[in-house]
Amino acid sequence: EELEALREEKSSLQALVSRQSSVIRELEAQLSRATGNSTALQKQQQDLMDYVRNLLSLCAKDGGTTC
């Protein structure tokens, strides 16, 4: 009887570890997607800053008459 209880506990713990492993894999995938999104956003922000900087430079060269 004690051996059967230990087997059931082992089975229960294995199922728990399996669920936890699945959750960890999903969290890792979400983190990877979030990191990719963050990198893309940083590039877009840098591109926008470069565009604005170039636009301001053109306005300064033009004396601001068309800006």
mmCIF file of the N, C-alpha and C atoms, coordinates in Angstrom:
data_MODEL
# 
_entry.id   MODEL 
# 
loop_
_atom_site.group_PDB 
_atom_site.id 
_atom_site.type_symbol 
_atom_site.label_atom_id 
_atom_site.label_alt_id 
_atom_site.label_comp_id 
_atom_site.label_asym_id 
_atom_site.label_entity_id 
_atom_site.label_seq_id 
_atom_site.pdbx_PDB_ins_code 
_atom_site.Cartn_x 
_atom_site.Cartn_y 
_atom_site.Cartn_z 
_atom_site.occupancy 
_atom_site.B_iso_or_equiv 
_atom_site.pdbx_formal_charge 
_atom_site.auth_seq_id 
_atom_site.auth_comp_id 
_atom_site.auth_asym_id 
_atom_site.auth_atom_id 
_atom_site.pdbx_PDB_model_num 
ATOM 1   N N  . GLU A 1 1  ? 0.829  -1.203 0.000   1.00 0.00 ? 1  GLU A N  1 
ATOM 2   C CA . GLU A 1 1  ? 0.000  0.000  0.000   1.00 0.00 ? 1  GLU A CA 1 
ATOM 3   C C  . GLU A 1 1  ? 0.867  1.259  0.000   1.00 0.00 ? 1  GLU A C  1 
ATOM 4   N N  . GLU A 1 2  ? 1.915  1.246  0.805   1.00 0.00 ? 2  GLU A N  1 
ATOM 5   C CA . GLU A 1 2  ? 2.812  2.407  0.849   1.00 0.00 ? 2  GLU A CA 1 
ATOM 6   C C  . GLU A 1 2  ? 3.527  2.579  -0.489  1.00 0.00 ? 2  GLU A C  1 
ATOM 7   N N  . LEU A 1 3  ? 3.895  1.449  -1.079  1.00 0.00 ? 3  LEU A N  1 
ATOM 8   C CA . LEU A 1 3  ? 4.568  1.495  -2.382  1.00 0.00 ? 3  LEU A CA 1 
ATOM 9   C C  . LEU A 1 3  ? 3.633  2.083  -3.442  1.00 0.00 ? 3  LEU A C  1 
ATOM 10  N N  . GLU A 1 4  ? 2.378  1.704  -3.391  1.00 0.00 ? 4  GLU A N  1 
ATOM 11  C CA . GLU A 1 4  ? 1.399  2.238  -4.347  1.00 0.00 ? 4  GLU A CA 1 
ATOM 12  C C  . GLU A 1 4  ? 1.227  3.744  -4.151  1.00 0.00 ? 4  GLU A C  1 
ATOM 13  N N  . ALA A 1 5  ? 1.200  4.185  -2.919  1.00 0.00 ? 5  ALA A N  1 
ATOM 14  C CA . ALA A 1 5  ? 1.073  5.621  -2.638  1.00 0.00 ? 5  ALA A CA 1 
ATOM 15  C C  . ALA A 1 5  ? 2.278  6.379  -3.182  1.00 0.00 ? 5  ALA A C  1 
ATOM 16  N N  . LEU A 1 6  ? 3.460  5.787  -3.026  1.00 0.00 ? 6  LEU A N  1 
ATOM 17  C CA . LEU A 1 6  ? 4.673  6.424  -3.551  1.00 0.00 ? 6  LEU A CA 1 
ATOM 18  C C  . LEU A 1 6  ? 4.641  6.490  -5.076  1.00 0.00 ? 6  LEU A C  1 
ATOM 19  N N  . ARG A 1 7  ? 4.129  5.439  -5.693  1.00 0.00 ? 7  ARG A N  1 
ATOM 20  C CA . ARG A 1 7  ? 4.026  5.435  -7.161  1.00 0.00 ? 7  ARG A CA 1 
ATOM 21  C C  . ARG A 1 7  ? 3.061  6.521  -7.638  1.00 0.00 ? 7  ARG A C  1 
ATOM 22  N N  . GLU A 1 8  ? 1.955  6.653  -6.938  1.00 0.00 ? 8  GLU A N  1 
ATOM 23  C CA . GLU A 1 8  ? 0.981  7.684  -7.302  1.00 0.00 ? 8  GLU A CA 1 
ATOM 24  C C  . GLU A 1 8  ? 1.575  9.080  -7.120  1.00 0.00 ? 8  GLU A C  1 
ATOM 25  N N  . GLU A 1 9  ? 2.312  9.254  -6.033  1.00 0.00 ? 9  GLU A N  1 
ATOM 26  C CA . GLU A 1 9  ? 2.949  10.552 -5.792  1.00 0.00 ? 9  GLU A CA 1 
ATOM 27  C C  . GLU A 1 9  ? 3.982  10.843 -6.878  1.00 0.00 ? 9  GLU A C  1 
ATOM 28  N N  . LYS A 1 10 ? 4.739  9.824  -7.242  1.00 0.00 ? 10 LYS A N  1 
ATOM 29  C CA . LYS A 1 10 ? 5.737  9.990  -8.307  1.00 0.00 ? 10 LYS A CA 1 
ATOM 30  C C  . LYS A 1 10 ? 5.052  10.387 -9.613  1.00 0.00 ? 10 LYS A C  1 
ATOM 31  N N  . SER A 1 11 ? 3.977  9.715  -9.932  1.00 0.00 ? 11 SER A N  1 
ATOM 32  C CA . SER A 1 11 ? 3.234  10.012 -11.158 1.00 0.00 ? 11 SER A CA 1 
ATOM 33  C C  . SER A 1 11 ? 2.689  11.440 -11.133 1.00 0.00 ? 11 SER A C  1 
ATOM 34  N N  . SER A 1 12 ? 2.164  11.822 -9.985  1.00 0.00 ? 12 SER A N  1 
ATOM 35  C CA . SER A 1 12 ? 1.633  13.178 -9.827  1.00 0.00 ? 12 SER A CA 1 
ATOM 36  C C  . SER A 1 12 ? 2.731  14.228 -9.991  1.00 0.00 ? 12 SER A C  1 
ATOM 37  N N  . LEU A 1 13 ? 3.880  13.956 -9.386  1.00 0.00 ? 13 LEU A N  1 
ATOM 38  C CA . LEU A 1 13 ? 5.003  14.898 -9.493  1.00 0.00 ? 13 LEU A CA 1 
ATOM 39  C C  . LEU A 1 13 ? 5.527  14.974 -10.923 1.00 0.00 ? 13 LEU A C  1 
ATOM 40  N N  . GLN A 1 14 ? 5.553  13.841 -11.612 1.00 0.00 ? 14 GLN A N  1 
ATOM 41  C CA . GLN A 1 14 ? 5.998  13.846 -13.007 1.00 0.00 ? 14 GLN A CA 1 
ATOM 42  C C  . GLN A 1 14 ? 5.045  14.671 -13.877 1.00 0.00 ? 14 GLN A C  1 
ATOM 43  N N  . ALA A 1 15 ? 3.761  14.546 -13.619 1.00 0.00 ? 15 ALA A N  1 
ATOM 44  C CA . ALA A 1 15 ? 2.781  15.334 -14.371 1.00 0.00 ? 15 ALA A CA 1 
ATOM 45  C C  . ALA A 1 15 ? 2.970  16.821 -14.086 1.00 0.00 ? 15 ALA A C  1 
ATOM 46  N N  . LEU A 1 16 ? 3.231  17.157 -12.828 1.00 0.00 ? 16 LEU A N  1 
ATOM 47  C CA . LEU A 1 16 ? 3.458  18.553 -12.454 1.00 0.00 ? 16 LEU A CA 1 
ATOM 48  C C  . LEU A 1 16 ? 4.694  19.108 -13.156 1.00 0.00 ? 16 LEU A C  1 
ATOM 49  N N  . VAL A 1 17 ? 5.774  18.342 -13.145 1.00 0.00 ? 17 VAL A N  1 
ATOM 50  C CA . VAL A 1 17 ? 7.011  18.772 -13.808 1.00 0.00 ? 17 VAL A CA 1 
ATOM 51  C C  . VAL A 1 17 ? 6.766  18.953 -15.304 1.00 0.00 ? 17 VAL A C  1 
ATOM 52  N N  . SER A 1 18 ? 5.994  18.064 -15.892 1.00 0.00 ? 18 SER A N  1 
ATOM 53  C CA . SER A 1 18 ? 5.680  18.163 -17.318 1.00 0.00 ? 18 SER A CA 1 
ATOM 54  C C  . SER A 1 18 ? 4.909  19.449 -17.616 1.00 0.00 ? 18 SER A C  1 
ATOM 55  N N  . ARG A 1 19 ? 3.912  19.762 -16.782 1.00 0.00 ? 19 ARG A N  1 
ATOM 56  C CA . ARG A 1 19 ? 3.141  21.001 -16.974 1.00 0.00 ? 19 ARG A CA 1 
ATOM 57  C C  . ARG A 1 19 ? 4.026  22.223 -16.795 1.00 0.00 ? 19 ARG A C  1 
ATOM 58  N N  . GLN A 1 20 ? 4.874  22.191 -15.770 1.00 0.00 ? 20 GLN A N  1 
ATOM 59  C CA . GLN A 1 20 ? 5.774  23.321 -15.531 1.00 0.00 ? 20 GLN A CA 1 
ATOM 60  C C  . GLN A 1 20 ? 6.743  23.506 -16.697 1.00 0.00 ? 20 GLN A C  1 
ATOM 61  N N  . SER A 1 21 ? 7.240  22.422 -17.241 1.00 0.00 ? 21 SER A N  1 
ATOM 62  C CA . SER A 1 21 ? 8.151  22.501 -18.385 1.00 0.00 ? 21 SER A CA 1 
ATOM 63  C C  . SER A 1 21 ? 7.445  23.116 -19.586 1.00 0.00 ? 21 SER A C  1 
ATOM 64  N N  . SER A 1 22 ? 6.197  22.734 -19.779 1.00 0.00 ? 22 SER A N  1 
ATOM 65  C CA . SER A 1 22 ? 5.413  23.291 -20.881 1.00 0.00 ? 22 SER A CA 1 
ATOM 66  C C  . SER A 1 22 ? 5.207  24.795 -20.697 1.00 0.00 ? 22 SER A C  1 
ATOM 67  N N  . VAL A 1 23 ? 4.897  25.205 -19.479 1.00 0.00 ? 23 VAL A N  1 
ATOM 68  C CA . VAL A 1 23 ? 4.715  26.632 -19.189 1.00 0.00 ? 23 VAL A CA 1 
ATOM 69  C C  . VAL A 1 23 ? 6.019  27.388 -19.414 1.00 0.00 ? 23 VAL A C  1 
ATOM 70  N N  . ILE A 1 24 ? 7.123  26.814 -18.978 1.00 0.00 ? 24 ILE A N  1 
ATOM 71  C CA . ILE A 1 24 ? 8.434  27.460 -19.159 1.00 0.00 ? 24 ILE A CA 1 
ATOM 72  C C  . ILE A 1 24 ? 8.742  27.625 -20.644 1.00 0.00 ? 24 ILE A C  1 
ATOM 73  N N  . ARG A 1 25 ? 8.461  26.591 -21.447 1.00 0.00 ? 25 ARG A N  1 
ATOM 74  C CA . ARG A 1 25 ? 8.707  26.701 -22.896 1.00 0.00 ? 25 ARG A CA 1 
ATOM 75  C C  . ARG A 1 25 ? 7.863  27.814 -23.505 1.00 0.00 ? 25 ARG A C  1 
ATOM 76  N N  . GLU A 1 26 ? 6.606  27.914 -23.094 1.00 0.00 ? 26 GLU A N  1 
ATOM 77  C CA . GLU A 1 26 ? 5.730  28.970 -23.613 1.00 0.00 ? 26 GLU A CA 1 
ATOM 78  C C  . GLU A 1 26 ? 6.232  30.347 -23.194 1.00 0.00 ? 26 GLU A C  1 
ATOM 79  N N  . LEU A 1 27 ? 6.670  30.479 -21.947 1.00 0.00 ? 27 LEU A N  1 
ATOM 80  C CA . LEU A 1 27 ? 7.213  31.759 -21.481 1.00 0.00 ? 27 LEU A CA 1 
ATOM 81  C C  . LEU A 1 27 ? 8.479  32.134 -22.244 1.00 0.00 ? 27 LEU A C  1 
ATOM 82  N N  . GLU A 1 28 ? 9.313  31.153 -22.527 1.00 0.00 ? 28 GLU A N  1 
ATOM 83  C CA . GLU A 1 28 ? 10.524 31.413 -23.311 1.00 0.00 ? 28 GLU A CA 1 
ATOM 84  C C  . GLU A 1 28 ? 10.163 31.899 -24.711 1.00 0.00 ? 28 GLU A C  1 
ATOM 85  N N  . ALA A 1 29 ? 9.147  31.292 -25.315 1.00 0.00 ? 29 ALA A N  1 
ATOM 86  C CA . ALA A 1 29 ? 8.707  31.709 -26.649 1.00 0.00 ? 29 ALA A CA 1 
ATOM 87  C C  . ALA A 1 29 ? 8.158  33.133 -26.608 1.00 0.00 ? 29 ALA A C  1 
ATOM 88  N N  . GLN A 1 30 ? 7.374  33.452 -25.578 1.00 0.00 ? 30 GLN A N  1 
ATOM 89  C CA . GLN A 1 30 ? 6.834  34.806 -25.442 1.00 0.00 ? 30 GLN A CA 1 
ATOM 90  C C  . GLN A 1 30 ? 7.952  35.821 -25.239 1.00 0.00 ? 30 GLN A C  1 
ATOM 91  N N  . LEU A 1 31 ? 8.942  35.457 -24.435 1.00 0.00 ? 31 LEU A N  1 
ATOM 92  C CA . LEU A 1 31 ? 10.076 36.354 -24.206 1.00 0.00 ? 31 LEU A CA 1 
ATOM 93  C C  . LEU A 1 31 ? 10.839 36.599 -25.504 1.00 0.00 ? 31 LEU A C  1 
ATOM 94  N N  . SER A 1 32 ? 11.009 35.552 -26.285 1.00 0.00 ? 32 SER A N  1 
ATOM 95  C CA . SER A 1 32 ? 11.702 35.690 -27.567 1.00 0.00 ? 32 SER A CA 1 
ATOM 96  C C  . SER A 1 32 ? 10.941 36.630 -28.498 1.00 0.00 ? 32 SER A C  1 
ATOM 97  N N  . ARG A 1 33 ? 9.614  36.485 -28.545 1.00 0.00 ? 33 ARG A N  1 
ATOM 98  C CA . ARG A 1 33 ? 8.807  37.380 -29.391 1.00 0.00 ? 33 ARG A CA 1 
ATOM 99  C C  . ARG A 1 33 ? 8.873  38.812 -28.887 1.00 0.00 ? 33 ARG A C  1 
ATOM 100 N N  . ALA A 1 34 ? 8.804  38.994 -27.579 1.00 0.00 ? 34 ALA A N  1 
ATOM 101 C CA . ALA A 1 34 ? 8.864  40.342 -27.007 1.00 0.00 ? 34 ALA A CA 1 
ATOM 102 C C  . ALA A 1 34 ? 10.213 40.992 -27.284 1.00 0.00 ? 34 ALA A C  1 
ATOM 103 N N  . THR A 1 35 ? 11.275 40.208 -27.204 1.00 0.00 ? 35 THR A N  1 
ATOM 104 C CA . THR A 1 35 ? 12.614 40.735 -27.492 1.00 0.00 ? 35 THR A CA 1 
ATOM 105 C C  . THR A 1 35 ? 12.706 41.167 -28.949 1.00 0.00 ? 35 THR A C  1 
ATOM 106 N N  . GLY A 1 36 ? 12.163 40.348 -29.843 1.00 0.00 ? 36 GLY A N  1 
ATOM 107 C CA . GLY A 1 36 ? 12.153 40.701 -31.265 1.00 0.00 ? 36 GLY A CA 1 
ATOM 108 C C  . GLY A 1 36 ? 11.351 41.957 -31.524 1.00 0.00 ? 36 GLY A C  1 
ATOM 109 N N  . ASN A 1 37 ? 10.195 42.079 -30.873 1.00 0.00 ? 37 ASN A N  1 
ATOM 110 C CA . ASN A 1 37 ? 9.367  43.276 -31.035 1.00 0.00 ? 37 ASN A CA 1 
ATOM 111 C C  . ASN A 1 37 ? 10.091 44.509 -30.519 1.00 0.00 ? 37 ASN A C  1 
ATOM 112 N N  . SER A 1 38 ? 10.780 44.368 -29.404 1.00 0.00 ? 38 SER A N  1 
ATOM 113 C CA . SER A 1 38 ? 11.511 45.492 -28.816 1.00 0.00 ? 38 SER A CA 1 
ATOM 114 C C  . SER A 1 38 ? 12.624 45.948 -29.746 1.00 0.00 ? 38 SER A C  1 
ATOM 115 N N  . THR A 1 39 ? 13.334 44.987 -30.330 1.00 0.00 ? 39 THR A N  1 
ATOM 116 C CA . THR A 1 39 ? 14.418 45.314 -31.255 1.00 0.00 ? 39 THR A CA 1 
ATOM 117 C C  . THR A 1 39 ? 13.871 46.042 -32.483 1.00 0.00 ? 39 THR A C  1 
ATOM 118 N N  . ALA A 1 40 ? 12.757 45.560 -33.012 1.00 0.00 ? 40 ALA A N  1 
ATOM 119 C CA . ALA A 1 40 ? 12.145 46.204 -34.178 1.00 0.00 ? 40 ALA A CA 1 
ATOM 120 C C  . ALA A 1 40 ? 11.686 47.616 -33.829 1.00 0.00 ? 40 ALA A C  1 
ATOM 121 N N  . LEU A 1 41 ? 11.105 47.791 -32.655 1.00 0.00 ? 41 LEU A N  1 
ATOM 122 C CA . LEU A 1 41 ? 10.651 49.113 -32.225 1.00 0.00 ? 41 LEU A CA 1 
ATOM 123 C C  . LEU A 1 41 ? 11.825 50.065 -32.064 1.00 0.00 ? 41 LEU A C  1 
ATOM 124 N N  . GLN A 1 42 ? 12.918 49.589 -31.488 1.00 0.00 ? 42 GLN A N  1 
ATOM 125 C CA . GLN A 1 42 ? 14.106 50.436 -31.335 1.00 0.00 ? 42 GLN A CA 1 
ATOM 126 C C  . GLN A 1 42 ? 14.635 50.876 -32.695 1.00 0.00 ? 42 GLN A C  1 
ATOM 127 N N  . LYS A 1 43 ? 14.610 49.981 -33.684 1.00 0.00 ? 43 LYS A N  1 
ATOM 128 C CA . LYS A 1 43 ? 15.070 50.352 -35.026 1.00 0.00 ? 43 LYS A CA 1 
ATOM 129 C C  . LYS A 1 43 ? 14.144 51.396 -35.632 1.00 0.00 ? 43 LYS A C  1 
ATOM 130 N N  . GLN A 1 44 ? 12.836 51.227 -35.463 1.00 0.00 ? 44 GLN A N  1 
ATOM 131 C CA . GLN A 1 44 ? 11.887 52.209 -35.990 1.00 0.00 ? 44 GLN A CA 1 
ATOM 132 C C  . GLN A 1 44 ? 12.102 53.567 -35.332 1.00 0.00 ? 44 GLN A C  1 
ATOM 133 N N  . GLN A 1 45 ? 12.336 53.581 -34.030 1.00 0.00 ? 45 GLN A N  1 
ATOM 134 C CA . GLN A 1 45 ? 12.582 54.838 -33.326 1.00 0.00 ? 45 GLN A CA 1 
ATOM 135 C C  . GLN A 1 45 ? 13.856 55.501 -33.839 1.00 0.00 ? 45 GLN A C  1 
ATOM 136 N N  . GLN A 1 46 ? 14.895 54.709 -34.065 1.00 0.00 ? 46 GLN A N  1 
ATOM 137 C CA . GLN A 1 46 ? 16.149 55.258 -34.584 1.00 0.00 ? 46 GLN A CA 1 
ATOM 138 C C  . GLN A 1 46 ? 15.951 55.810 -35.992 1.00 0.00 ? 46 GLN A C  1 
ATOM 139 N N  . ASP A 1 47 ? 15.227 55.084 -36.829 1.00 0.00 ? 47 ASP A N  1 
ATOM 140 C CA . ASP A 1 47 ? 14.947 55.554 -38.188 1.00 0.00 ? 47 ASP A CA 1 
ATOM 141 C C  . ASP A 1 47 ? 14.172 56.867 -38.156 1.00 0.00 ? 47 ASP A C  1 
ATOM 142 N N  . LEU A 1 48 ? 13.191 56.965 -37.269 1.00 0.00 ? 48 LEU A N  1 
ATOM 143 C CA . LEU A 1 48 ? 12.404 58.190 -37.152 1.00 0.00 ? 48 LEU A CA 1 
ATOM 144 C C  . LEU A 1 48 ? 13.270 59.351 -36.684 1.00 0.00 ? 48 LEU A C  1 
ATOM 145 N N  . MET A 1 49 ? 14.140 59.100 -35.714 1.00 0.00 ? 49 MET A N  1 
ATOM 146 C CA . MET A 1 49 ? 15.041 60.160 -35.240 1.00 0.00 ? 49 MET A CA 1 
ATOM 147 C C  . MET A 1 49 ? 15.961 60.625 -36.364 1.00 0.00 ? 49 MET A C  1 
ATOM 148 N N  . ASP A 1 50 ? 16.482 59.687 -37.149 1.00 0.00 ? 50 ASP A N  1 
ATOM 149 C CA . ASP A 1 50 ? 17.337 60.046 -38.283 1.00 0.00 ? 50 ASP A CA 1 
ATOM 150 C C  . ASP A 1 50 ? 16.565 60.876 -39.301 1.00 0.00 ? 50 ASP A C  1 
ATOM 151 N N  . TYR A 1 51 ? 15.329 60.482 -39.578 1.00 0.00 ? 51 TYR A N  1 
ATOM 152 C CA . TYR A 1 51 ? 14.497 61.208 -40.534 1.00 0.00 ? 51 TYR A CA 1 
ATOM 153 C C  . TYR A 1 51 ? 14.253 62.639 -40.059 1.00 0.00 ? 51 TYR A C  1 
ATOM 154 N N  . VAL A 1 52 ? 13.883 62.791 -38.792 1.00 0.00 ? 52 VAL A N  1 
ATOM 155 C CA . VAL A 1 52 ? 13.628 64.128 -38.237 1.00 0.00 ? 52 VAL A CA 1 
ATOM 156 C C  . VAL A 1 52 ? 14.908 64.956 -38.244 1.00 0.00 ? 52 VAL A C  1 
ATOM 157 N N  . ARG A 1 53 ? 16.022 64.342 -37.892 1.00 0.00 ? 53 ARG A N  1 
ATOM 158 C CA . ARG A 1 53 ? 17.307 65.052 -37.894 1.00 0.00 ? 53 ARG A CA 1 
ATOM 159 C C  . ARG A 1 53 ? 17.637 65.552 -39.303 1.00 0.00 ? 53 ARG A C  1 
ATOM 160 N N  . ASN A 1 54 ? 17.436 64.696 -40.306 1.00 0.00 ? 54 ASN A N  1 
ATOM 161 C CA . ASN A 1 54 ? 17.690 65.097 -41.688 1.00 0.00 ? 54 ASN A CA 1 
ATOM 162 C C  . ASN A 1 54 ? 16.736 66.200 -42.134 1.00 0.00 ? 54 ASN A C  1 
ATOM 163 N N  . LEU A 1 55 ? 15.487 66.090 -41.736 1.00 0.00 ? 55 LEU A N  1 
ATOM 164 C CA . LEU A 1 55 ? 14.498 67.109 -42.082 1.00 0.00 ? 55 LEU A CA 1 
ATOM 165 C C  . LEU A 1 55 ? 14.866 68.453 -41.468 1.00 0.00 ? 55 LEU A C  1 
ATOM 166 N N  . LEU A 1 56 ? 15.275 68.439 -40.208 1.00 0.00 ? 56 LEU A N  1 
ATOM 167 C CA . LEU A 1 56 ? 15.687 69.685 -39.553 1.00 0.00 ? 56 LEU A CA 1 
ATOM 168 C C  . LEU A 1 56 ? 16.927 70.267 -40.219 1.00 0.00 ? 56 LEU A C  1 
ATOM 169 N N  . SER A 1 57 ? 17.828 69.406 -40.649 1.00 0.00 ? 57 SER A N  1 
ATOM 170 C CA . SER A 1 57 ? 19.033 69.869 -41.332 1.00 0.00 ? 57 SER A CA 1 
ATOM 171 C C  . SER A 1 57 ? 18.671 70.540 -42.655 1.00 0.00 ? 57 SER A C  1 
ATOM 172 N N  . LEU A 1 58 ? 17.740 69.938 -43.390 1.00 0.00 ? 58 LEU A N  1 
ATOM 173 C CA . LEU A 1 58 ? 17.301 70.543 -44.652 1.00 0.00 ? 58 LEU A CA 1 
ATOM 174 C C  . LEU A 1 58 ? 16.624 71.884 -44.411 1.00 0.00 ? 58 LEU A C  1 
ATOM 175 N N  . CYS A 1 59 ? 15.820 71.955 -43.368 1.00 0.00 ? 59 CYS A N  1 
ATOM 176 C CA . CYS A 1 59 ? 15.149 73.221 -43.038 1.00 0.00 ? 59 CYS A CA 1 
ATOM 177 C C  . CYS A 1 59 ? 16.173 74.295 -42.692 1.00 0.00 ? 59 CYS A C  1 
ATOM 178 N N  . ALA A 1 60 ? 17.205 73.914 -41.963 1.00 0.00 ? 60 ALA A N  1 
ATOM 179 C CA . ALA A 1 60 ? 18.230 74.880 -41.567 1.00 0.00 ? 60 ALA A CA 1 
ATOM 180 C C  . ALA A 1 60 ? 18.983 75.385 -42.799 1.00 0.00 ? 60 ALA A C  1 
ATOM 181 N N  . LYS A 1 61 ? 19.272 74.489 -43.745 1.00 0.00 ? 61 LYS A N  1 
ATOM 182 C CA . LYS A 1 61 ? 19.979 74.887 -44.965 1.00 0.00 ? 61 LYS A CA 1 
ATOM 183 C C  . LYS A 1 61 ? 19.118 75.804 -45.824 1.00 0.00 ? 61 LYS A C  1 
ATOM 184 N N  . ASP A 1 62 ? 17.822 75.583 -45.774 1.00 0.00 ? 62 ASP A N  1 
ATOM 185 C CA . ASP A 1 62 ? 16.881 76.348 -46.588 1.00 0.00 ? 62 ASP A CA 1 
ATOM 186 C C  . ASP A 1 62 ? 16.532 77.680 -45.931 1.00 0.00 ? 62 ASP A C  1 
ATOM 187 N N  . GLY A 1 63 ? 17.007 77.874 -44.747 1.00 0.00 ? 63 GLY A N  1 
ATOM 188 C CA . GLY A 1 63 ? 16.671 79.092 -44.012 1.00 0.00 ? 63 GLY A CA 1 
ATOM 189 C C  . GLY A 1 63 ? 15.286 79.057 -43.408 1.00 0.00 ? 63 GLY A C  1 
ATOM 190 N N  . GLY A 1 64 ? 14.661 77.903 -43.451 1.00 0.00 ? 64 GLY A N  1 
ATOM 191 C CA . GLY A 1 64 ? 13.352 77.748 -42.826 1.00 0.00 ? 64 GLY A CA 1 
ATOM 192 C C  . GLY A 1 64 ? 12.203 78.276 -43.655 1.00 0.00 ? 64 GLY A C  1 
ATOM 193 N N  . THR A 1 65 ? 12.441 78.662 -44.911 1.00 0.00 ? 65 THR A N  1 
ATOM 194 C CA . THR A 1 65 ? 11.365 79.265 -45.705 1.00 0.00 ? 65 THR A CA 1 
ATOM 195 C C  . THR A 1 65 ? 10.285 78.269 -46.104 1.00 0.00 ? 65 THR A C  1 
ATOM 196 N N  . THR A 1 66 ? 10.643 77.011 -46.269 1.00 0.00 ? 66 THR A N  1 
ATOM 197 C CA . THR A 1 66 ? 9.636  76.018 -46.658 1.00 0.00 ? 66 THR A CA 1 
ATOM 198 C C  . THR A 1 66 ? 9.248  75.100 -45.508 1.00 0.00 ? 66 THR A C  1 
ATOM 199 N N  . CYS A 1 67 ? 9.814  75.305 -44.352 1.00 0.00 ? 67 CYS A N  1 
ATOM 200 C CA . CYS A 1 67 ? 9.525  74.395 -43.231 1.00 0.00 ? 67 CYS A CA 1 
ATOM 201 C C  . CYS A 1 67 ? 8.556  75.016 -42.275 1.00 0.00 ? 67 CYS A C  1 
# 
